[in-house]
Structures are given as structure tokens and as C-alpha cells.
Amino acid sequence: MSNANAPIATSLAELVSTLQAEAGLEKPRSLPPVHLWNPAHCGDIGLEIRRDGSWWQDGVRFSREKLVRLFSTILRRDADGHYLVTPHEKVVVRVEDAPFVGVRVDRHESGGHQVILVTTNVGDVVAVDADHPMRVETDGRTGEPSTYVRVRGGLEAKLSRPAWYDLVGLAEPDGEEETLSIASSGQRFPIGRLSER
């Protein structure tokens, strides 16, 4: 979505609430404390999150968006992979790229700084900052860049092509190295070179 069409809000918190509502969350959700749960039982039921953010089980795509959003709240990334975690068990989830997709980028002014907000396909809204950094990874084979934002824990969202174009529209040249960067929450995050724009 174009940043020119971003909803008008008087505070960052109001904007986040508005974006969550537009993403289909009926009320702000509280996330379970999956980082505190360490169940002994671990299973594999053929769960997979594909590159486009779709969820699958044994080759069958999840058709219920509410179920995907519910499962996304108990997803955790450990050193050895991704899991759905409850207090009693954890289940392996194979993730093709990033578990979430950044589908929207918005710009806001807060405390004298520009803040970039990313909305994911499951309704999370994060402000790009030190706790939610942005990084770019270039495919060694194709040379194509992919932009990621940390959502929570070790979980990231990969920006969709339309969201990436909105982000590039907000980028500025950074120093003499002909790089482009995004200013957000008082920090700068490099996203590529001017020649790649």
C-alpha cells in the first residue's frame, strides 16, 4: 500500500492499532509466552510454511486464515529450527524462507524521528528499530535482494514485492558509498546500492 494512503493517527500506538484492525485483527492480541515453555515431547506432523507465507500439512494447504493466525502466535524459532510450542509439546514446522511475509509498509513521525512500520500477513505490526532490525540478503545465484524484518524472537518477515517498492520509495542515499538506507526510530538500515534502485 502506498504510504501516501497511510491512515491518519495522532500517536504511534494509535497507528499500530489501526493497522492491526485493517489487517483483520478484531482486537490487539496478547502473545503466549512460548519462550518460557520447554516441553519434552516433540513431534512431526508434516507442517510447512512456504515462501509465500502459506501454511501446509502433508501437502494440503490450510484454508482457514484464523487457524494460520492462531498458529502464528505459538510459533517459535530455536537454534535447530522452527516449532509450534505449547506447555505440553512442540511440533516441527519446516520453513522455506521466512515464516511471515511483510505485506505493507507505512511511515510515521514519532518523537522527532521517522518510524517505519511493517504489517505482516498474519496481522503483526512492528516498528523497525533496534529490537526489530531490517536486513537485506542477496541471492548469490540471481543477485536479487530480499529484505527481512525481525518480528519477534528469531522470527522474521520477508517483504513482499509491493511492500519492498514502498520501502524503496522512502529510502535515502547514505554517505559517499552510494548506498541506500532507511531511517527508522533514530537508526539507519542499509537496503542496497543506488545502482540497484
C-alpha positions as CSV (number, residue, x, y, z in Angstrom):
1,M,0.0,0.0,0.0
2,S,1.3,3.5,-0.8
3,N,2.5,5.4,2.2
4,A,0.5,8.4,0.9
5,N,-2.6,6.4,1.8
6,A,-1.5,5.6,5.4
7,P,-4.2,6.0,8.0
8,I,-4.0,9.3,10.0
9,A,-3.2,8.7,13.6
10,T,-2.1,11.1,16.3
11,S,0.3,8.6,18.0
12,L,2.4,5.6,17.1
13,A,0.2,3.3,19.4
14,E,-3.0,4.5,17.6
15,L,-1.4,3.8,14.2
16,V,-0.4,0.3,15.2
17,S,-3.9,-0.4,16.5
18,T,-5.4,1.0,13.3
19,L,-3.1,-1.1,11.1
20,Q,-3.9,-4.2,13.1
21,A,-7.6,-3.6,12.7
22,E,-7.1,-3.1,8.9
23,A,-5.1,-6.4,8.9
24,G,-8.2,-8.2,10.3
25,L,-7.4,-8.4,14.0
26,E,-10.6,-7.7,15.9
27,K,-8.6,-6.6,19.0
28,P,-4.9,-6.3,19.8
29,R,-3.7,-9.8,20.6
30,S,-1.5,-10.8,23.5
31,L,1.1,-13.4,22.6
32,P,1.6,-16.5,24.7
33,P,4.9,-16.8,26.5
34,V,6.3,-19.5,24.1
35,H,9.9,-18.6,25.2
36,L,9.1,-20.0,28.7
37,W,7.7,-23.3,27.5
38,N,10.1,-26.3,27.2
39,P,8.0,-29.4,26.7
40,A,9.8,-32.8,26.5
41,H,7.6,-34.2,23.7
42,C,8.5,-33.2,20.2
43,G,6.6,-34.4,17.1
44,D,6.5,-34.0,13.4
45,I,3.0,-33.9,11.7
46,G,4.2,-32.6,8.3
47,L,3.8,-28.8,8.8
48,E,5.4,-26.4,6.4
49,I,5.4,-22.7,5.8
50,R,6.1,-21.9,2.2
51,R,7.9,-18.9,0.7
52,D,4.7,-17.1,0.0
53,G,3.6,-17.4,3.7
54,S,1.1,-20.1,3.1
55,W,0.8,-23.0,5.7
56,W,0.6,-26.6,4.6
57,Q,0.2,-30.0,6.3
58,D,1.2,-33.1,4.3
59,G,0.8,-31.3,1.0
60,V,-2.6,-29.8,1.9
61,R,-2.9,-26.0,2.2
62,F,-4.6,-24.6,5.3
63,S,-7.8,-23.0,4.1
64,R,-8.7,-21.3,7.4
65,E,-6.9,-18.0,7.9
66,K,-8.0,-17.8,11.6
67,L,-6.1,-21.1,12.2
68,V,-3.0,-19.7,10.5
69,R,-3.1,-16.6,12.6
70,L,-3.7,-18.7,15.8
71,F,-0.7,-21.0,15.0
72,S,1.5,-18.0,14.2
73,T,1.1,-16.9,17.8
74,I,2.7,-20.1,19.1
75,L,5.5,-20.3,16.5
76,R,9.0,-20.2,17.9
77,R,12.4,-20.4,16.3
78,D,15.0,-22.4,18.2
79,A,18.7,-23.0,17.3
80,D,17.7,-26.2,15.5
81,G,14.6,-25.0,13.6
82,H,11.0,-23.7,13.9
83,Y,8.3,-25.2,16.1
84,L,4.7,-24.7,17.2
85,V,5.0,-24.8,21.0
86,T,2.5,-25.3,23.8
87,P,3.3,-26.0,27.5
88,H,2.9,-29.8,26.8
89,E,4.5,-30.4,23.3
90,K,6.3,-28.9,20.4
91,V,5.8,-29.7,16.7
92,V,8.3,-29.3,13.9
93,V,7.5,-26.7,11.3
94,R,9.6,-26.6,8.1
95,V,10.0,-23.0,6.9
96,E,11.0,-22.5,3.3
97,D,12.2,-18.9,3.7
98,A,10.8,-16.6,6.4
99,P,7.7,-17.7,8.4
100,F,5.9,-14.3,7.8
101,V,5.5,-12.0,4.8
102,G,5.7,-8.2,5.2
103,V,2.7,-7.1,3.1
104,R,2.6,-3.4,4.0
105,V,5.0,-0.6,4.8
106,D,3.8,2.7,6.5
107,R,5.7,5.8,7.6
108,H,5.0,7.7,10.8
109,E,6.7,10.6,12.7
110,S,7.2,9.9,16.4
111,G,9.4,11.8,18.8
112,G,11.1,13.8,16.0
113,H,12.1,10.6,14.2
114,Q,10.7,8.8,11.2
115,V,9.3,5.4,12.1
116,I,8.8,2.7,9.5
117,L,6.0,0.2,10.3
118,V,5.7,-3.2,8.7
119,T,2.5,-5.2,8.7
120,T,2.7,-9.0,8.2
121,N,0.3,-11.4,6.5
122,V,-0.8,-12.7,10.0
123,G,-1.6,-9.2,11.4
124,D,1.6,-8.4,13.3
125,V,2.7,-4.7,13.1
126,V,6.2,-3.9,14.1
127,A,8.2,-0.6,14.1
128,V,11.6,-1.1,12.6
129,D,14.1,-0.3,15.4
130,A,17.0,-1.9,17.3
131,D,14.7,-4.7,18.6
132,H,13.1,-5.2,15.1
133,P,16.0,-4.6,12.7
134,M,15.8,-4.7,9.0
135,R,18.4,-6.7,6.9
136,V,18.9,-7.4,3.3
137,E,20.2,-10.7,1.9
138,T,21.3,-11.0,-1.8
139,D,20.7,-14.3,-3.6
140,G,24.2,-15.4,-4.7
141,R,22.7,-17.1,-7.8
142,T,20.3,-14.5,-9.1
143,G,21.7,-11.4,-7.4
144,E,18.2,-10.5,-6.3
145,P,17.9,-8.8,-2.9
146,S,15.4,-9.8,-0.2
147,T,14.5,-7.6,2.7
148,Y,13.7,-9.1,6.1
149,V,12.4,-7.5,9.4
150,R,12.6,-9.2,12.8
151,V,9.1,-9.6,14.1
152,R,9.7,-11.3,17.5
153,G,12.3,-13.7,18.9
154,G,14.1,-15.1,15.9
155,L,11.1,-14.9,13.6
156,E,11.3,-12.7,10.6
157,A,9.0,-11.4,7.9
158,K,10.3,-11.1,4.3
159,L,8.9,-8.1,2.5
160,S,6.6,-8.8,-0.4
161,R,7.5,-7.1,-3.7
162,P,4.9,-4.3,-3.4
163,A,6.0,-3.6,0.2
164,W,9.6,-3.5,-0.9
165,Y,8.8,-0.9,-3.6
166,D,7.1,1.2,-0.9
167,L,10.1,0.9,1.3
168,V,12.5,1.9,-1.6
169,G,10.3,5.0,-2.1
170,L,11.3,6.0,1.4
171,A,15.0,5.3,1.1
172,E,17.7,7.9,1.0
173,P,21.3,8.0,-0.2
174,D,23.6,7.3,2.7
175,G,27.1,8.8,2.7
176,E,29.6,8.6,-0.1
177,E,29.4,4.9,-0.7
178,E,26.3,5.3,-2.9
179,T,24.2,3.1,-0.6
180,L,20.5,3.5,0.1
181,S,19.2,3.3,3.6
182,I,16.0,3.6,5.6
183,A,15.9,5.9,8.7
184,S,13.6,4.4,11.4
185,S,13.4,5.0,15.1
186,G,16.6,7.1,15.1
187,Q,18.6,4.4,13.3
188,R,19.6,3.7,9.7
189,F,19.3,0.4,8.0
190,P,21.1,-0.1,4.7
191,I,18.9,-1.7,2.0
192,G,21.1,-1.6,-1.2
193,R,23.2,0.4,-3.6
194,L,21.9,3.3,-5.7
195,S,22.7,1.4,-8.9
196,E,20.2,-1.4,-7.7
197,R,17.3,1.0,-7.2
